[in-house]
Amino acid sequence: MKRRAAESLGRVAEDEVALHWQNKGFGILAQRLRTGAGEIDLVVANAEVLVFVEVKARRTMAQAAYAVSPRQQARLLEAAGVALATHEGWERPCTRFDVALVYPGGVSHIEDAIRYN
């Protein structure tokens, strides 16, 4: 039961973050995109920028931030590589990995939060 509630909260958070990106003029290319390397919460783009977005919804901003573990970051980077290899039209001059922290009363967007080492 707890898992279902958390999944529902996550979907609501992802929808809220997707709306934020649409309001900024970005198109939604994929939501909850499953790849062989893992799931990407949100993929958005405009003419110049492609953004892979990891959405974390928790009771506090700190809890949401700590939920983006190094292991999860590596999984997201690998999944993004698979997604780019299978979606030729997604390439843009700039590609970023952002994190959206969703908590009661707020959403914090961290641009360029995850990078290849």
MMTF fields as JSON, N, C-alpha, C and O atoms, coordinates in Angstrom:
{
  "mmtfVersion": "1.0.0",
  "mmtfProducer": "UNKNOWN",
  "numBonds": 467,
  "numAtoms": 468,
  "numGroups": 117,
  "numChains": 1,
  "numModels": 1,
  "chainsPerModel": [1],
  "groupsPerChain": [117],
  "chainIdList": ["A"],
  "bondAtomList": [4, 2, 8, 6, 12, 10, 16, 14, 20, 18, 24, 22, 28, 26, 32, 30, 36, 34, 40, 38, 44, 42, 48, 46, 52, 50, 56, 54, 60, 58, 64, 62, 68, 66, 72, 70, 76, 74, 80, 78, 84, 82, 88, 86, 92, 90, 96, 94, 100, 98, 104, 102, 108, 106, 112, 110, 116, 114, 120, 118, 124, 122, 128, 126, 132, 130, 136, 134, 140, 138, 144, 142, 148, 146, 152, 150, 156, 154, 160, 158, 164, 162, 168, 166, 172, 170, 176, 174, 180, 178, 184, 182, 188, 186, 192, 190, 196, 194, 200, 198, 204, 202, 208, 206, 212, 210, 216, 214, 220, 218, 224, 222, 228, 226, 232, 230, 236, 234, 240, 238, 244, 242, 248, 246, 252, 250, 256, 254, 260, 258, 264, 262, 268, 266, 272, 270, 276, 274, 280, 278, 284, 282, 288, 286, 292, 290, 296, 294, 300, 298, 304, 302, 308, 306, 312, 310, 316, 314, 320, 318, 324, 322, 328, 326, 332, 330, 336, 334, 340, 338, 344, 342, 348, 346, 352, 350, 356, 354, 360, 358, 364, 362, 368, 366, 372, 370, 376, 374, 380, 378, 384, 382, 388, 386, 392, 390, 396, 394, 400, 398, 404, 402, 408, 406, 412, 410, 416, 414, 420, 418, 424, 422, 428, 426, 432, 430, 436, 434, 440, 438, 444, 442, 448, 446, 452, 450, 456, 454, 460, 458, 464, 462],
  "bondOrderList": [1, 1, 1, 1, 1, 1, 1, 1, 1, 1, 1, 1, 1, 1, 1, 1, 1, 1, 1, 1, 1, 1, 1, 1, 1, 1, 1, 1, 1, 1, 1, 1, 1, 1, 1, 1, 1, 1, 1, 1, 1, 1, 1, 1, 1, 1, 1, 1, 1, 1, 1, 1, 1, 1, 1, 1, 1, 1, 1, 1, 1, 1, 1, 1, 1, 1, 1, 1, 1, 1, 1, 1, 1, 1, 1, 1, 1, 1, 1, 1, 1, 1, 1, 1, 1, 1, 1, 1, 1, 1, 1, 1, 1, 1, 1, 1, 1, 1, 1, 1, 1, 1, 1, 1, 1, 1, 1, 1, 1, 1, 1, 1, 1, 1, 1, 1],
  "groupList": [{"groupName": "MET", "atomNameList": ["N", "CA", "C", "O"], "elementList": ["N", "C", "C", "O"], "formalChargeList": [0, 0, 0, 0], "bondAtomList": [1, 0, 2, 1, 3, 2], "bondOrderList": [1, 1, 2], "singleLetterCode": "M", "chemCompType": "L-PEPTIDE LINKING"}, {"groupName": "LYS", "atomNameList": ["N", "CA", "C", "O"], "elementList": ["N", "C", "C", "O"], "formalChargeList": [0, 0, 0, 0], "bondAtomList": [1, 0, 2, 1, 3, 2], "bondOrderList": [1, 1, 2], "singleLetterCode": "K", "chemCompType": "L-PEPTIDE LINKING"}, {"groupName": "ARG", "atomNameList": ["N", "CA", "C", "O"], "elementList": ["N", "C", "C", "O"], "formalChargeList": [0, 0, 0, 0], "bondAtomList": [1, 0, 2, 1, 3, 2], "bondOrderList": [1, 1, 2], "singleLetterCode": "R", "chemCompType": "L-PEPTIDE LINKING"}, {"groupName": "ALA", "atomNameList": ["N", "CA", "C", "O"], "elementList": ["N", "C", "C", "O"], "formalChargeList": [0, 0, 0, 0], "bondAtomList": [1, 0, 2, 1, 3, 2], "bondOrderList": [1, 1, 2], "singleLetterCode": "A", "chemCompType": "L-PEPTIDE LINKING"}, {"groupName": "GLU", "atomNameList": ["N", "CA", "C", "O"], "elementList": ["N", "C", "C", "O"], "formalChargeList": [0, 0, 0, 0], "bondAtomList": [1, 0, 2, 1, 3, 2], "bondOrderList": [1, 1, 2], "singleLetterCode": "E", "chemCompType": "L-PEPTIDE LINKING"}, {"groupName": "SER", "atomNameList": ["N", "CA", "C", "O"], "elementList": ["N", "C", "C", "O"], "formalChargeList": [0, 0, 0, 0], "bondAtomList": [1, 0, 2, 1, 3, 2], "bondOrderList": [1, 1, 2], "singleLetterCode": "S", "chemCompType": "L-PEPTIDE LINKING"}, {"groupName": "LEU", "atomNameList": ["N", "CA", "C", "O"], "elementList": ["N", "C", "C", "O"], "formalChargeList": [0, 0, 0, 0], "bondAtomList": [1, 0, 2, 1, 3, 2], "bondOrderList": [1, 1, 2], "singleLetterCode": "L", "chemCompType": "L-PEPTIDE LINKING"}, {"groupName": "GLY", "atomNameList": ["N", "CA", "C", "O"], "elementList": ["N", "C", "C", "O"], "formalChargeList": [0, 0, 0, 0], "bondAtomList": [1, 0, 2, 1, 3, 2], "bondOrderList": [1, 1, 2], "singleLetterCode": "G", "chemCompType": "PEPTIDE LINKING"}, {"groupName": "VAL", "atomNameList": ["N", "CA", "C", "O"], "elementList": ["N", "C", "C", "O"], "formalChargeList": [0, 0, 0, 0], "bondAtomList": [1, 0, 2, 1, 3, 2], "bondOrderList": [1, 1, 2], "singleLetterCode": "V", "chemCompType": "L-PEPTIDE LINKING"}, {"groupName": "ASP", "atomNameList": ["N", "CA", "C", "O"], "elementList": ["N", "C", "C", "O"], "formalChargeList": [0, 0, 0, 0], "bondAtomList": [1, 0, 2, 1, 3, 2], "bondOrderList": [1, 1, 2], "singleLetterCode": "D", "chemCompType": "L-PEPTIDE LINKING"}, {"groupName": "HIS", "atomNameList": ["N", "CA", "C", "O"], "elementList": ["N", "C", "C", "O"], "formalChargeList": [0, 0, 0, 0], "bondAtomList": [1, 0, 2, 1, 3, 2], "bondOrderList": [1, 1, 2], "singleLetterCode": "H", "chemCompType": "L-PEPTIDE LINKING"}, {"groupName": "TRP", "atomNameList": ["N", "CA", "C", "O"], "elementList": ["N", "C", "C", "O"], "formalChargeList": [0, 0, 0, 0], "bondAtomList": [1, 0, 2, 1, 3, 2], "bondOrderList": [1, 1, 2], "singleLetterCode": "W", "chemCompType": "L-PEPTIDE LINKING"}, {"groupName": "GLN", "atomNameList": ["N", "CA", "C", "O"], "elementList": ["N", "C", "C", "O"], "formalChargeList": [0, 0, 0, 0], "bondAtomList": [1, 0, 2, 1, 3, 2], "bondOrderList": [1, 1, 2], "singleLetterCode": "Q", "chemCompType": "L-PEPTIDE LINKING"}, {"groupName": "ASN", "atomNameList": ["N", "CA", "C", "O"], "elementList": ["N", "C", "C", "O"], "formalChargeList": [0, 0, 0, 0], "bondAtomList": [1, 0, 2, 1, 3, 2], "bondOrderList": [1, 1, 2], "singleLetterCode": "N", "chemCompType": "L-PEPTIDE LINKING"}, {"groupName": "PHE", "atomNameList": ["N", "CA", "C", "O"], "elementList": ["N", "C", "C", "O"], "formalChargeList": [0, 0, 0, 0], "bondAtomList": [1, 0, 2, 1, 3, 2], "bondOrderList": [1, 1, 2], "singleLetterCode": "F", "chemCompType": "L-PEPTIDE LINKING"}, {"groupName": "ILE", "atomNameList": ["N", "CA", "C", "O"], "elementList": ["N", "C", "C", "O"], "formalChargeList": [0, 0, 0, 0], "bondAtomList": [1, 0, 2, 1, 3, 2], "bondOrderList": [1, 1, 2], "singleLetterCode": "I", "chemCompType": "L-PEPTIDE LINKING"}, {"groupName": "THR", "atomNameList": ["N", "CA", "C", "O"], "elementList": ["N", "C", "C", "O"], "formalChargeList": [0, 0, 0, 0], "bondAtomList": [1, 0, 2, 1, 3, 2], "bondOrderList": [1, 1, 2], "singleLetterCode": "T", "chemCompType": "L-PEPTIDE LINKING"}, {"groupName": "TYR", "atomNameList": ["N", "CA", "C", "O"], "elementList": ["N", "C", "C", "O"], "formalChargeList": [0, 0, 0, 0], "bondAtomList": [1, 0, 2, 1, 3, 2], "bondOrderList": [1, 1, 2], "singleLetterCode": "Y", "chemCompType": "L-PEPTIDE LINKING"}, {"groupName": "PRO", "atomNameList": ["N", "CA", "C", "O"], "elementList": ["N", "C", "C", "O"], "formalChargeList": [0, 0, 0, 0], "bondAtomList": [1, 0, 2, 1, 3, 2], "bondOrderList": [1, 1, 2], "singleLetterCode": "P", "chemCompType": "L-PEPTIDE LINKING"}, {"groupName": "CYS", "atomNameList": ["N", "CA", "C", "O"], "elementList": ["N", "C", "C", "O"], "formalChargeList": [0, 0, 0, 0], "bondAtomList": [1, 0, 2, 1, 3, 2], "bondOrderList": [1, 1, 2], "singleLetterCode": "C", "chemCompType": "L-PEPTIDE LINKING"}],
  "groupTypeList": [0, 1, 2, 2, 3, 3, 4, 5, 6, 7, 2, 8, 3, 4, 9, 4, 8, 3, 6, 10, 11, 12, 13, 1, 7, 14, 7, 15, 6, 3, 12, 2, 6, 2, 16, 7, 3, 7, 4, 15, 9, 6, 8, 8, 3, 13, 3, 4, 8, 6, 8, 14, 8, 4, 8, 1, 3, 2, 2, 16, 0, 3, 12, 3, 3, 17, 3, 8, 5, 18, 2, 12, 12, 3, 2, 6, 6, 4, 3, 3, 7, 8, 3, 6, 3, 16, 10, 4, 7, 11, 4, 2, 18, 19, 16, 2, 14, 9, 8, 3, 6, 8, 17, 18, 7, 7, 8, 5, 10, 15, 4, 9, 3, 15, 2, 17, 13],
  "groupIdList": [1, 2, 3, 4, 5, 6, 7, 8, 9, 10, 11, 12, 13, 14, 15, 16, 17, 18, 19, 20, 21, 22, 23, 24, 25, 26, 27, 28, 29, 30, 31, 32, 33, 34, 35, 36, 37, 38, 39, 40, 41, 42, 43, 44, 45, 46, 47, 48, 49, 50, 51, 52, 53, 54, 55, 56, 57, 58, 59, 60, 61, 62, 63, 64, 65, 66, 67, 68, 69, 70, 71, 72, 73, 74, 75, 76, 77, 78, 79, 80, 81, 82, 83, 84, 85, 86, 87, 88, 89, 90, 91, 92, 93, 94, 95, 96, 97, 98, 99, 100, 101, 102, 103, 104, 105, 106, 107, 108, 109, 110, 111, 112, 113, 114, 115, 116, 117],
  "secStructList": [7, 2, 2, 2, 2, 2, 2, 2, 2, 2, 2, 2, 2, 2, 2, 2, 2, 2, 2, 2, 2, 2, 2, 6, 6, 7, 3, 3, 3, 3, 3, 3, 3, 3, 3, 6, 6, 3, 3, 3, 3, 3, 3, 3, 3, 7, 1, 1, 3, 3, 3, 3, 3, 3, 3, 3, 3, 7, 1, 1, 2, 2, 2, 2, 2, 2, 6, 1, 7, 2, 2, 2, 2, 2, 2, 2, 2, 2, 2, 2, 2, 2, 2, 2, 2, 2, 7, 4, 4, 4, 7, 7, 1, 3, 3, 3, 3, 3, 3, 3, 3, 3, 3, 6, 6, 3, 3, 3, 3, 3, 6, 6, 7, 7, 7, 7, 7],
  "xCoordList": [0.823, 0.0, 0.865, 0.581, 1.932, 2.83, 3.5, 3.66, 3.882, 4.543, 3.613, 4.04, 2.345, 1.374, 1.186, 1.076, 1.149, 1.002, 2.222, 2.087, 3.408, 4.638, 4.671, 5.096, 4.225, 4.194, 3.214, 3.496, 2.075, 1.07, 1.623, 1.447, 2.287, 2.909, 3.949, 4.036, 4.731, 5.75, 5.158, 5.694, 4.057, 3.405, 2.836, 2.943, 2.239, 1.717, 2.871, 2.754, 3.982, 5.154, 5.694, 6.026, 5.787, 6.274, 5.362, 5.839, 4.058, 3.115, 3.287, 3.225, 3.5, 3.706, 4.98, 4.996, 6.031, 7.302, 7.164, 7.705, 6.452, 6.234, 5.498, 5.841, 4.502, 3.759, 4.68, 4.576, 5.573, 6.556, 7.376, 7.564, 7.862, 8.679, 7.867, 8.362, 6.623, 5.771, 5.549, 5.543, 5.369, 5.18, 6.433, 6.351, 7.593, 8.851, 9.093, 10.125, 8.14, 8.267, 8.944, 9.297, 9.135, 9.751, 8.668, 7.585, 8.974, 8.08, 8.429, 9.592, 7.431, 7.649, 7.906, 7.009, 9.124, 9.451, 9.075, 8.664, 9.217, 8.871, 8.663, 9.288, 7.765, 7.54, 7.558, 6.899, 8.313, 8.493, 9.01, 8.463, 10.067, 10.675, 11.486, 12.435, 11.095, 11.829, 12.852, 12.537, 14.081, 15.151, 15.726, 15.381, 16.586, 17.243, 18.133, 18.488, 18.495, 19.373, 18.615, 19.21, 17.319, 16.542, 15.527, 15.422, 14.783, 13.725, 14.187, 14.905, 13.759, 14.011, 12.657, 11.696, 12.583, 11.303, 10.721, 9.528, 11.56, 11.058, 12.165, 13.318, 11.792, 12.708, 11.998, 10.912, 12.62, 12.024, 13.037, 14.243, 12.53, 13.444, 12.786, 11.565, 13.666, 13.275, 14.225, 14.866, 14.336, 15.176, 16.658, 17.391, 17.104, 18.531, 18.955, 20.1, 18.042, 18.426, 17.565, 16.341, 18.233, 17.584, 17.871, 19.022, 16.828, 17.005, 16.405, 15.228, 17.25, 16.792, 16.553, 17.446, 15.354, 14.986, 14.686, 13.856, 15.359, 15.077, 14.2, 14.58, 13.043, 12.096, 12.109, 11.951, 12.298, 12.284, 11.278, 11.402, 10.282, 9.263, 9.445, 9.418, 9.632, 9.812, 9.154, 8.635, 9.181, 8.552, 9.305, 8.711, 10.607, 11.39, 12.306, 12.582, 12.775, 13.7, 14.986, 15.528, 15.476, 16.707, 16.545, 17.434, 15.414, 15.181, 15.138, 15.654, 14.531, 14.472, 15.875, 16.217, 16.678, 18.041, 18.89, 19.631, 18.793, 19.585, 19.134, 19.883, 17.936, 17.426, 18.08, 17.932, 18.791, 19.485, 20.901, 21.861, 21.002, 22.272, 23.241, 22.827, 24.529, 25.503, 25.141, 25.334, 24.624, 24.211, 23.073, 23.067, 22.132, 21.017, 21.484, 20.974, 22.436, 22.979, 23.628, 23.436, 24.391, 25.045, 24.005, 24.176, 22.928, 21.861, 21.199, 20.906, 20.966, 20.337, 21.223, 20.727, 22.514, 23.425, 23.434, 23.433, 23.442, 23.429, 22.108, 22.108, 20.993, 19.678, 19.577, 18.981, 20.151, 20.133, 20.923, 20.517, 22.036, 22.814, 22.005, 22.037, 21.277, 20.414, 19.31, 19.017, 18.704, 17.622, 18.118, 17.439, 19.285, 19.825, 20.145, 19.972, 20.61, 20.943, 19.697, 19.773, 18.566, 17.344, 16.378, 15.374, 16.664, 15.8, 16.651, 17.075, 16.891, 17.782, 17.399, 18.284, 16.132, 15.684, 15.823, 15.497, 16.3, 16.401, 17.67, 17.728, 18.665, 19.929, 19.737, 19.021, 20.394, 20.357, 21.792, 22.659, 22.05, 23.386, 23.802, 24.988, 22.831, 23.136, 22.267, 21.063, 22.883, 22.164, 22.513, 23.676, 21.479, 21.661, 20.922, 20.005, 21.362, 20.7, 20.304, 21.158, 19.006, 18.498, 17.805, 17.43, 17.646, 16.909, 15.823, 16.069, 14.624, 13.518, 13.19, 12.798, 13.355, 13.054, 11.66, 11.423, 10.746, 9.358, 9.059, 9.308, 8.523, 8.227, 7.017, 6.7, 6.342, 5.15, 5.481, 6.363, 4.767, 4.963, 5.988, 6.232, 6.608, 7.593, 8.173, 8.055, 8.807, 9.559, 10.853, 10.824, 11.977, 13.279, 13.895, 14.05, 14.245, 14.873, 16.371, 16.804, 17.147, 18.593, 19.069, 19.055, 19.487, 19.958, 21.339, 22.18, 21.57, 22.89, 23.396, 24.563, 22.504, 22.8, 23.681, 24.393, 23.64, 24.39, 25.265, 24.81, 26.539, 27.474, 28.255, 28.475, 28.675, 29.613, 30.934, 31.337, 31.609, 32.929, 34.025, 35.199],
  "yCoordList": [-1.199, 0.0, 1.261, 2.226, 1.233, 2.383, 2.657, 3.806, 1.575, 1.704, 2.364, 3.211, 1.973, 2.537, 4.039, 4.82, 4.428, 5.851, 6.633, 7.737, 6.07, 6.738, 6.859, 7.883, 5.819, 5.856, 6.919, 7.64, 7.009, 8.014, 9.424, 10.303, 9.633, 10.93, 11.264, 12.406, 10.274, 10.49, 10.897, 11.775, 10.268, 10.602, 12.027, 12.761, 12.4, 13.764, 14.761, 15.789, 14.46, 15.339, 15.453, 16.551, 14.334, 14.354, 15.197, 15.949, 15.068, 15.871, 17.361, 18.188, 17.702, 19.098, 19.659, 20.788, 18.866, 19.303, 19.412, 20.341, 18.482, 18.552, 19.838, 20.487, 20.2, 21.44, 22.657, 23.597, 22.637, 23.718, 23.894, 25.011, 22.763, 22.829, 23.312, 24.086, 22.857, 23.319, 24.83, 25.525, 25.325, 26.772, 27.566, 28.761, 26.9, 27.549, 27.413, 27.85, 26.805, 26.678, 25.405, 25.306, 24.435, 23.173, 22.157, 22.149, 21.318, 20.222, 18.994, 18.775, 18.205, 16.965, 15.863, 15.501, 15.334, 14.252, 12.893, 11.991, 12.753, 11.485, 11.712, 12.574, 10.91, 10.909, 9.447, 8.599, 9.169, 7.801, 6.886, 5.81, 7.331, 6.594, 5.42, 5.597, 4.225, 3.023, 2.659, 2.563, 2.461, 2.004, 0.73, 0.363, 0.072, -1.116, -0.816, -1.721, 0.447, 0.836, 1.431, 1.698, 1.641, 2.229, 3.22, 3.443, 3.808, 4.739, 6.178, 6.524, 7.006, 8.444, 9.091, 8.853, 9.904, 10.493, 11.399, 11.33, 12.25, 13.257, 13.642, 13.831, 13.755, 14.248, 15.404, 15.236, 16.589, 17.791, 18.453, 18.242, 19.256, 19.929, 21.147, 21.245, 22.08, 23.158, 23.041, 22.002, 24.043, 23.933, 23.765, 23.163, 24.279, 24.292, 23.317, 22.864, 22.994, 22.256, 21.008, 21.054, 19.899, 18.654, 18.451, 18.524, 18.196, 18.056, 16.726, 16.441, 15.921, 14.726, 15.164, 15.721, 14.915, 15.414, 14.242, 13.385, 14.218, 13.267, 13.992, 15.052, 13.442, 14.063, 13.273, 12.052, 13.979, 13.343, 14.066, 15.266, 13.331, 13.889, 13.269, 12.049, 14.13, 13.668, 14.672, 15.701, 14.362, 15.239, 16.541, 17.544, 16.536, 17.776, 17.896, 16.91, 19.11, 19.325, 18.533, 17.957, 18.496, 17.761, 16.271, 15.653, 15.693, 14.275, 14.013, 13.001, 14.911, 14.756, 14.818, 14.023, 15.761, 15.915, 14.684, 14.226, 14.146, 12.973, 11.72, 10.745, 11.731, 10.571, 10.409, 9.364, 11.418, 11.338, 10.825, 11.594, 9.527, 8.896, 8.819, 8.915, 8.646, 8.47, 7.285, 7.356, 6.213, 5.047, 5.438, 5.047, 6.204, 6.636, 7.606, 7.577, 8.453, 9.376, 8.598, 8.928, 7.569, 6.742, 6.044, 5.948, 5.556, 4.896, 5.874, 5.517, 7.101, 8.104, 8.427, 8.542, 8.573, 8.86, 7.714, 7.947, 6.483, 5.328, 5.257, 5.011, 5.471, 5.443, 6.543, 6.331, 7.711, 8.809, 8.43, 8.755, 7.751, 7.288, 6.342, 6.447, 5.417, 4.489, 5.266, 5.002, 6.221, 7.006, 7.786, 7.833, 8.39, 9.154, 8.24, 8.629, 7.028, 6.086, 5.59, 5.207, 5.596, 5.064, 6.144, 5.822, 7.407, 8.506, 9.544, 10.542, 9.295, 10.15, 11.619, 12.474, 11.936, 13.319, 14.113, 15.3, 13.479, 14.17, 14.999, 15.848, 14.787, 15.495, 17.001, 17.485, 17.731, 19.193, 19.694, 18.919, 20.975, 21.514, 21.385, 21.253, 21.422, 21.343, 20.245, 20.18, 19.397, 18.364, 18.524, 18.705, 18.452, 18.664, 17.583, 16.93, 17.427, 16.529, 17.362, 17.775, 17.607, 18.413, 17.527, 16.39, 18.068, 17.387, 18.337, 19.526, 17.803, 18.573, 17.957, 16.794, 18.747, 18.31, 18.823, 20.031, 17.911, 18.271, 17.918, 16.796, 18.885, 18.719, 19.588, 20.505, 19.313, 20.116, 21.613, 22.067, 22.347, 23.792, 24.262, 25.465, 23.343, 23.849, 22.833, 21.62, 23.39, 22.619, 23.381, 24.57, 22.712, 23.325, 22.627, 21.405, 23.418, 22.872, 23.138, 24.27, 22.09, 22.219, 21.937, 20.798, 23.002, 22.886, 22.26, 22.543, 21.406, 20.819, 20.125, 20.259, 19.388, 18.786, 17.547, 17.216, 16.867, 15.615, 15.762, 16.206, 15.377, 15.496, 14.217, 13.459, 13.994, 12.893, 13.272, 14.435, 12.273, 12.558, 12.317, 12.502],
  "zCoordList": [0.0, 0.0, 0.0, -0.71, 0.814, 0.9, -0.457, -0.869, -1.131, -2.43, -3.445, -4.229, -3.426, -4.353, -4.108, -5.054, -2.846, -2.508, -2.973, -3.499, -2.783, -3.216, -4.734, -5.268, -5.427, -6.89, -7.379, -8.335, -6.723, -7.082, -6.86, -7.703, -5.729, -5.437, -6.502, -6.956, -6.896, -7.915, -9.246, -9.923, -9.628, -10.902, -10.88, -11.862, -9.762, -9.622, -9.714, -10.381, -9.046, -9.081, -10.503, -10.949, -11.22, -12.599, -13.492, -14.341, -13.297, -14.081, -13.785, -14.695, -12.518, -12.127, -12.764, -13.255, -12.749, -13.337, -14.864, -15.464, -15.491, -16.942, -17.314, -18.302, -16.537, -16.788, -16.668, -17.456, -15.69, -15.52, -16.805, -17.285, -17.357, -18.571, -19.765, -20.583, -19.866, -20.962, -20.871, -21.887, -19.662, -19.473, -19.844, -20.126, -19.843, -20.258, -21.759, -22.269, -22.462, -23.908, -24.382, -25.558, -23.511, -23.882, -24.25, -23.666, -25.207, -25.554, -24.73, -24.391, -24.413, -23.677, -24.707, -25.468, -24.729, -25.657, -25.075, -25.805, -23.761, -23.114, -21.623, -21.005, -21.073, -19.633, -19.196, -19.797, -18.151, -17.659, -18.773, -19.014, -19.44, -20.551, -20.015, -19.252, -20.428, -20.009, -21.073, -22.259, -20.62, -21.502, -20.89, -19.766, -21.618, -21.089, -19.898, -19.143, -19.724, -18.619, -17.436, -16.392, -17.588, -16.503, -17.037, -18.243, -16.116, -16.491, -16.336, -15.398, -17.278, -17.207, -16.941, -17.673, -15.9, -15.507, -16.574, -16.872, -17.151, -18.077, -19.057, -18.671, -20.329, -21.353, -22.033, -22.588, -21.99, -22.574, -23.498, -23.371, -24.427, -25.351, -25.966, -26.09, -26.348, -27.251, -28.44, -28.598, -29.262, -30.459, -30.135, -30.919, -29.008, -28.678, -27.581, -27.562, -26.675, -25.461, -25.275, -25.394, -24.983, -24.601, -23.117, -22.687, -22.339, -20.893, -20.431, -20.655, -19.781, -19.085, -17.646, -17.007, -17.138, -15.809, -14.877, -15.184, -13.755, -12.679, -11.667, -11.169, -11.358, -10.43, -9.131, -9.134, -8.018, -6.699, -5.822, -5.577, -5.352, -4.457, -3.075, -2.916, -2.085, -0.706, 0.24, -0.195, 1.534, 2.529, 2.735, 3.129, 2.475, 2.589, 1.382, 0.699, 1.124, 0.023, 0.251, -0.693, 1.479, 1.784, 1.493, 0.908, 1.899, 1.629, 0.125, -0.348, -0.609, -2.065, -2.67, -3.545, -2.2, -2.72, -2.428, -3.298, -1.223, -0.859, -1.6, -1.672, -2.145, -2.873, -4.246, -4.879, -4.706, -5.992, -5.719, -5.674, -5.543, -5.152, -6.329, -7.485, -6.037, -7.123, -8.038, -9.251, -7.46, -8.254, -9.214, -10.381, -8.704, -9.536, -10.618, -11.738, -10.296, -11.285, -12.434, -13.604, -12.088, -13.107, -13.979, -15.195, -13.362, -14.098, -15.065, -16.206, -14.614, -15.47, -16.671, -17.792, -16.449, -17.553, -18.572, -19.781, -18.07, -18.967, -19.74, -20.947, -19.052, -19.701, -20.756, -21.812, -20.482, -21.451, -22.703, -23.818, -22.519, -23.672, -24.543, -25.769, -23.921, -24.658, -25.38, -26.546, -24.681, -25.276, -26.493, -27.519, -26.387, -27.522, -28.7, -29.855, -28.412, -29.477, -30.212, -31.379, -29.535, -30.15, -30.648, -31.284, -30.37, -30.811, -31.551, -30.969, -32.826, -33.62, -33.61, -33.582, -33.632, -33.716, -32.429, -32.396, -31.38, -30.09, -29.933, -29.044, -30.746, -30.557, -30.678, -31.554, -29.78, -29.76, -29.545, -29.141, -29.81, -29.55, -28.084, -27.782, -27.182, -25.742, -25.11, -25.356, -24.303, -23.555, -22.088, -21.728, -21.236, -19.788, -19.011, -19.51, -17.776, -16.834, -15.623, -14.839, -15.473, -14.368, -13.341, -13.626, -12.16, -11.094, -10.609, -10.405, -10.428, -9.856, -8.502, -8.414, -7.456, -6.093, -5.759, -5.754, -5.483, -5.209, -3.757, -3.316, -3.02, -1.597, -1.281, -2.039, -0.177, 0.145, 0.152, 0.88, -0.658, -0.71, -1.71, -1.811, -2.466, -3.405, -4.365, -4.193, -5.388, -6.363, -6.6, -6.915, -6.452, -6.728, -7.931, -7.946, -8.936, -10.133, -10.051, -9.831, -10.228, -10.225, -11.649, -12.116, -12.319, -13.693, -13.726, -12.872, -14.716, -14.931, -13.658, -13.29, -12.997, -11.686, -11.785, -10.837, -12.915, -13.072, -14.309, -15.362, -14.16, -15.282, -15.456, -14.511, -16.706, -16.972, -16.324, -16.345, -15.745, -15.144, -16.134, -15.813]
}
